[in-house]
Amino acid sequence: MANINLRDRDAIQTREGLIFRVFGYSHPKDGYVCDAEYATSKIFQSTDPRAPRTGRSELFYKFYNDEGMRLIAKKYPQYLINHEMLGLKIVGVPQNLIVEARQPQPRLQELLNTGPTDSLLAAMERVLKIATENSGISEFSFGVFGSMLHGFHHPKFSDIDFTIYGKTENAKMRQTMSKLYSDGSSGLRNEFESEDAMKGKDWRFKNFDVKDFVWHQRRKMIYGLYDDTANSGRVIKAEFEPVKTWNEIKSEYDPQTKIKQKGWVKLKAKVTEDHEAPFIPSIYGIESLEVLSGPKEAFKATRIFSYMEEFRQQAQKDETVIVEGNLEEVESPIGNFWQVTLTYCPRYYEQVLKVQRSV
């Protein structure tokens, strides 16, 4: 396939039957940093009851936790690409190994033009209509990702996963959802209106409890529940994931820049900038207030850089936060700076970014 431009939440399929999600906006010249999401049953099988995806002509399984990374490291090293800034190989897809790319915006238009062929697609159209009519945002600023993007959603079990493009559009959408959640007749409510949202779920984070998690998720306003019981008999999760428009994207990938790990740190800081907080990576400008543990150089940190879904849109300007993760020094041709990075790593569940608040 000829070189193509892809961005966060676009998808790549390979000849082996692996499906990757493009991760963020900064990539090496000839490939994309990715997260492995699904694999055909010919190369991977799972006993997890959540994993099967059966809507296409062949069976796929979804990866959970580090299953995808372990499979690639063991059997498909061609999908470990060189990240010059980090000085190591990470999961990704070289341009010349892309067999098919799928993008959320055209996929949504394809589904709308075809018309609903099952109860979930009918519900998706109803939620989209509520969102566009109440926000004034065009349907062309939306897309669909996840199983709906790939055509293997399950009408009785899958969620409605929207992308929404643009910083202004995302801010407007969050305001709209806040109003809709407060309107008992809208059909939508906040998924995290209570801690019941986490019942039955395995909680692994060590420095971040369920009560704190729910409080942070609730105020993001992008996670909803749609009451479709009158039609499909279901209450369906419906989320609106922020993605940048093409003209908002600025790649930070520079082979001349080197990122050096300096140790594990816990830091208290004030958020000075939050414009990039809704996206992946989420970037927060900070003023360091106190190094609670780890290298004292952490007091030089000027930003938090997070690839973790849990910590998108986590904090707002002028709030005080506690952050725990990898301290890094970024050595750039235009000057050095320090950051705390939250990402996939052996101490994943020890990482935290939370607002310091009175309970």
LOMI-152262 format. One line per 3 residues: number of its first residue (from 1); their letters; for each residue x, y negated, z of C-alpha. Coordinates in nm, 2 decimals. Last residue first. Layout:
REM LOMI-152262
NUM = A = X,Y,Z | ...
***
This chain:
REM LOMI-152262
359 = VSR = -1.33,-1.48,5.00 | -1.11,-1.78,4.95 | -0.92,-1.76,4.63
356 = QVK = -0.57,-1.68,4.49 | -0.64,-1.60,4.13 | -0.51,-1.27,4.01
353 = LVQ = -0.24,-1.13,3.78 | -0.12,-0.79,3.88 | 0.13,-0.52,3.78
350 = EYY = 0.16,-0.22,4.01 | -0.06,-0.01,3.77 | 0.19,-0.05,3.48
347 = RPC = 0.50,0.05,3.68 | 0.63,0.27,3.40 | 0.57,0.00,3.14
344 = YTL = 0.29,-0.12,2.91 | 0.28,-0.50,2.96 | 0.28,-0.79,3.20
341 = TVQ = 0.57,-1.03,3.15 | 0.69,-1.30,3.39 | 0.88,-1.57,3.20
338 = WFN = 1.21,-1.75,3.20 | 1.35,-2.00,2.94 | 1.64,-2.05,2.71
335 = GIP = 1.68,-2.30,2.43 | 1.63,-2.37,2.06 | 1.83,-2.06,1.95
332 = SEV = 1.64,-1.86,2.20 | 1.74,-1.65,2.50 | 1.43,-1.54,2.69
329 = EEL = 1.50,-1.44,3.04 | 1.25,-1.18,3.18 | 1.09,-1.11,3.51
326 = NGE = 0.88,-0.79,3.49 | 0.56,-0.78,3.69 | 0.36,-0.93,3.98
323 = VIV = 0.15,-1.25,3.95 | -0.03,-1.43,4.23 | -0.23,-1.72,4.11
320 = TED = -0.31,-2.08,4.20 | -0.57,-2.25,3.97 | -0.49,-2.58,3.80
317 = KQA = -0.57,-2.44,3.45 | -0.77,-2.12,3.45 | -0.69,-1.76,3.53
314 = QQR = -0.78,-1.42,3.39 | -0.87,-1.50,3.04 | -0.69,-1.18,2.94
311 = FEE = -0.55,-0.99,3.24 | -0.73,-0.66,3.21 | -0.64,-0.63,2.84
308 = MYS = -0.27,-0.63,2.92 | -0.02,-0.78,2.68 | 0.06,-1.06,2.92
305 = FIR = 0.32,-1.35,2.91 | 0.32,-1.56,3.22 | 0.50,-1.89,3.18
302 = TAK = 0.75,-2.14,3.31 | 0.96,-1.91,3.53 | 1.25,-2.09,3.70
299 = FAE = 1.13,-1.98,4.05 | 1.18,-1.62,3.92 | 1.55,-1.68,3.95
296 = KPG = 1.51,-1.58,4.31 | 1.50,-1.21,4.20 | 1.23,-1.00,4.37
293 = SLV = 0.97,-1.08,4.63 | 0.73,-1.36,4.72 | 0.90,-1.62,4.50
290 = ELS = 0.71,-1.94,4.58 | 0.55,-2.22,4.38 | 0.64,-2.16,4.02
287 = EIG = 0.47,-2.40,3.78 | 0.29,-2.21,3.51 | 0.19,-2.20,3.15
284 = YIS = -0.03,-1.90,3.08 | 0.00,-1.68,2.77 | -0.24,-1.40,2.69
281 = PIF = -0.09,-1.18,2.42 | -0.35,-1.10,2.32 | -0.60,-1.38,2.34
278 = PAE = -0.83,-1.55,2.59 | -0.54,-1.71,2.79 | -0.38,-1.90,2.50
275 = HDE = -0.53,-2.24,2.60 | -0.46,-2.18,2.97 | -0.18,-2.43,3.07
272 = TVK = -0.06,-2.55,3.41 | -0.14,-2.25,3.62 | 0.00,-2.28,3.97
269 = AKL = 0.24,-2.01,4.09 | 0.30,-1.74,4.35 | 0.54,-1.48,4.23
266 = KVW = 0.61,-1.11,4.27 | 0.91,-0.99,4.08 | 1.06,-0.68,3.92
263 = GKQ = 1.40,-0.72,3.75 | 1.59,-0.94,3.51 | 1.49,-0.79,3.17
260 = KIK = 1.65,-0.97,2.88 | 1.46,-1.10,2.57 | 1.67,-1.20,2.27
257 = TQP = 1.59,-1.45,2.01 | 1.77,-1.44,1.68 | 1.53,-1.18,1.55
254 = DYE = 1.24,-1.43,1.59 | 0.89,-1.31,1.65 | 0.68,-1.59,1.80
251 = SKI = 0.43,-1.59,1.52 | 0.19,-1.88,1.50 | -0.17,-1.80,1.44
248 = ENW = -0.44,-2.07,1.47 | -0.47,-2.11,1.09 | -0.56,-1.74,1.05
245 = TKV = -0.83,-1.76,1.31 | -0.75,-1.62,1.65 | -0.93,-1.33,1.81
242 = PEF = -1.15,-1.33,2.12 | -1.35,-1.02,2.21 | -1.73,-1.04,2.24
239 = EAK = -1.87,-0.75,2.43 | -2.20,-0.56,2.42 | -2.26,-0.26,2.65
236 = IVR = -2.59,-0.10,2.57 | -2.90,-0.04,2.80 | -3.07,0.25,2.62
233 = GSN = -3.41,0.38,2.52 | -3.34,0.30,2.16 | -3.62,0.05,2.09
230 = ATD = -3.79,-0.06,2.42 | -3.47,0.04,2.62 | -3.26,-0.21,2.43
227 = DYL = -3.15,-0.41,2.73 | -2.81,-0.55,2.62 | -2.53,-0.55,2.88
224 = GYI = -2.26,-0.81,2.85 | -1.88,-0.86,2.88 | -1.76,-1.19,2.73
221 = MKR = -1.85,-1.42,3.02 | -1.50,-1.43,3.16 | -1.65,-1.51,3.50
218 = RQH = -1.77,-1.16,3.57 | -1.44,-1.00,3.48 | -1.25,-1.20,3.75
215 = WVF = -1.50,-1.12,4.03 | -1.52,-0.75,3.92 | -1.14,-0.71,3.94
212 = DKV = -1.12,-0.88,4.28 | -1.38,-0.65,4.43 | -1.22,-0.34,4.26
209 = DFN = -0.88,-0.41,4.42 | -0.56,-0.54,4.26 | -0.22,-0.45,4.40
206 = KFR = -0.23,-0.08,4.35 | -0.43,-0.05,4.02 | -0.55,0.30,3.96
203 = WDK = -0.93,0.29,3.99 | -1.11,0.60,3.84 | -1.46,0.50,3.75
200 = GKM = -1.77,0.64,3.92 | -1.91,0.31,4.01 | -1.72,0.02,3.85
197 = ADE = -2.02,-0.18,3.71 | -2.19,-0.13,4.05 | -1.96,-0.40,4.17
194 = SEF = -2.22,-0.65,4.07 | -2.29,-0.90,3.79 | -2.01,-0.74,3.60
191 = ENR = -2.20,-0.64,3.28 | -2.35,-0.99,3.27 | -2.70,-0.98,3.14
188 = LGS = -2.86,-0.99,2.80 | -3.22,-0.93,2.69 | -3.28,-1.31,2.68
185 = SGD = -3.59,-1.31,2.90 | -3.41,-1.32,3.23 | -3.21,-1.63,3.13
182 = SYL = -2.90,-1.66,3.34 | -2.71,-1.42,3.13 | -2.81,-1.61,2.82
179 = KSM = -2.68,-1.94,2.97 | -2.34,-1.78,3.05 | -2.34,-1.62,2.71
176 = TQR = -2.38,-1.95,2.54 | -2.09,-2.11,2.73 | -1.87,-1.81,2.65
173 = MKA = -1.97,-1.83,2.29 | -1.88,-2.20,2.27 | -1.53,-2.14,2.41
170 = NET = -1.49,-1.85,2.17 | -1.60,-2.06,1.87 | -1.36,-2.34,1.96
167 = KGY = -1.06,-2.10,2.00 | -1.14,-1.91,1.67 | -1.27,-1.57,1.57
164 = ITF = -1.52,-1.36,1.75 | -1.47,-0.98,1.76 | -1.77,-0.77,1.85
161 = DID = -1.79,-0.43,2.01 | -2.14,-0.28,2.05 | -2.10,0.03,2.26
158 = SFK = -2.12,0.40,2.16 | -2.33,0.67,2.34 | -2.66,0.73,2.17
155 = PHH = -2.59,0.60,1.82 | -2.24,0.75,1.81 | -1.98,0.54,1.63
152 = FGH = -1.76,0.71,1.37 | -1.76,0.45,1.09 | -1.42,0.31,1.17
149 = LMS = -1.52,-0.04,1.25 | -1.81,0.09,1.46 | -1.58,0.31,1.66
146 = GFV = -1.38,0.01,1.78 | -1.41,-0.33,1.61 | -1.69,-0.54,1.47
143 = GFS = -1.66,-0.89,1.33 | -1.79,-1.24,1.40 | -1.71,-1.59,1.26
140 = FES = -1.90,-1.50,0.95 | -2.22,-1.47,1.16 | -2.20,-1.85,1.19
137 = IGS = -2.19,-2.00,1.54 | -2.50,-2.21,1.64 | -2.47,-2.06,1.99
134 = NET = -2.83,-1.95,2.06 | -2.91,-1.84,1.70 | -2.57,-1.68,1.65
131 = AIK = -2.57,-1.48,1.97 | -2.93,-1.37,1.96 | -2.90,-1.26,1.60
128 = LVR = -2.58,-1.07,1.67 | -2.75,-0.89,1.96 | -3.04,-0.79,1.73
125 = EMA = -2.80,-0.68,1.45 | -2.61,-0.46,1.70 | -2.93,-0.31,1.82
122 = ALL = -3.02,-0.20,1.46 | -2.67,-0.06,1.42 | -2.71,0.14,1.75
119 = SDT = -3.05,0.28,1.64 | -2.93,0.42,1.31 | -2.90,0.32,0.94
116 = PGT = -2.92,-0.05,1.00 | -2.89,-0.26,0.68 | -2.63,-0.21,0.40
113 = NLL = -2.55,-0.58,0.38 | -2.52,-0.62,0.76 | -2.29,-0.32,0.78
110 = EQL = -2.07,-0.45,0.50 | -2.06,-0.79,0.66 | -1.95,-0.64,0.98
107 = RPQ = -1.67,-0.45,0.81 | -1.56,-0.76,0.63 | -1.50,-0.93,0.96
104 = PQR = -1.36,-0.64,1.16 | -1.06,-0.55,0.93 | -0.96,-0.20,0.82
101 = AEV = -0.62,-0.12,0.67 | -0.56,0.21,0.48 | -0.25,0.41,0.39
98 = ILN = 0.00,0.20,0.59 | 0.34,0.37,0.59 | 0.52,0.11,0.37
95 = QPV = 0.42,-0.17,0.61 | 0.60,0.00,0.90 | 0.35,0.10,1.18
92 = GVI = 0.42,0.03,1.55 | 0.49,0.18,1.89 | 0.81,0.04,2.04
89 = KLG = 1.18,0.07,1.97 | 1.44,-0.12,2.17 | 1.64,-0.44,2.17
86 = LME = 1.36,-0.66,2.30 | 1.40,-0.93,2.04 | 1.50,-0.68,1.77
83 = HNI = 1.19,-0.47,1.80 | 1.27,-0.16,1.60 | 0.96,0.05,1.51
80 = LYQ = 0.84,0.37,1.66 | 0.58,0.51,1.42 | 0.84,0.71,1.23
77 = PYK = 0.89,0.89,1.56 | 0.58,1.10,1.49 | 0.60,1.42,1.69
74 = KAI = 0.72,1.36,2.05 | 0.73,0.98,2.07 | 0.41,0.96,1.87
71 = LRM = 0.22,1.21,2.09 | 0.35,1.04,2.41 | 0.24,0.70,2.30
68 = GED = -0.10,0.82,2.20 | -0.17,1.00,2.53 | -0.05,0.70,2.74
65 = NYF = -0.38,0.61,2.90 | -0.66,0.75,2.68 | -0.64,0.84,2.31
62 = KYF = -0.97,0.87,2.11 | -1.03,1.19,1.92 | -1.13,1.23,1.56
59 = LES = -1.34,1.49,1.39 | -1.37,1.49,1.01 | -1.64,1.38,0.77
56 = RGT = -1.71,1.07,0.99 | -1.94,1.01,1.28 | -1.78,1.26,1.52
53 = RPA = -1.56,1.07,1.75 | -1.46,1.30,2.05 | -1.28,1.13,2.35
50 = RPD = -1.53,1.06,2.62 | -1.56,1.43,2.72 | -1.18,1.44,2.78
47 = TSQ = -1.07,1.79,2.66 | -0.86,1.63,2.39 | -0.73,1.74,2.06
44 = FIK = -0.45,1.60,1.84 | -0.30,1.67,1.49 | -0.58,1.83,1.29
41 = STA = -0.84,1.68,1.53 | -0.78,1.34,1.37 | -0.61,1.08,1.59
38 = YEA = -0.74,0.77,1.76 | -0.61,0.45,1.94 | -0.24,0.41,1.90
35 = DCV = -0.14,0.06,2.00 | 0.04,-0.15,1.74 | 0.34,-0.38,1.66
32 = YGD = 0.32,-0.43,1.29 | 0.58,-0.38,1.02 | 0.83,-0.52,0.77
29 = KPH = 0.91,-0.86,0.92 | 0.88,-0.77,1.28 | 0.55,-0.88,1.45
26 = SYG = 0.40,-1.16,1.65 | 0.02,-1.18,1.62 | -0.13,-0.95,1.88
23 = FVR = -0.16,-0.57,1.87 | -0.27,-0.41,1.55 | -0.49,-0.11,1.65
20 = FIL = -0.37,0.23,1.52 | -0.55,0.52,1.37 | -0.35,0.84,1.31
17 = GER = -0.47,1.08,1.04 | -0.13,1.20,0.92 | -0.15,0.97,0.61
14 = TQI = -0.18,0.66,0.83 | -0.47,0.45,0.93 | -0.43,0.08,1.04
11 = ADR = -0.68,-0.14,1.23 | -0.73,-0.51,1.28 | -0.77,-0.59,1.65
8 = DRL = -0.50,-0.86,1.65 | -0.38,-0.96,1.31 | -0.31,-0.83,0.96
5 = NIN = -0.15,-0.97,0.65 | -0.09,-0.72,0.37 | 0.22,-0.58,0.20
2 = AM = 0.13,-0.35,-0.09 | 0.00,0.00,0.00
***
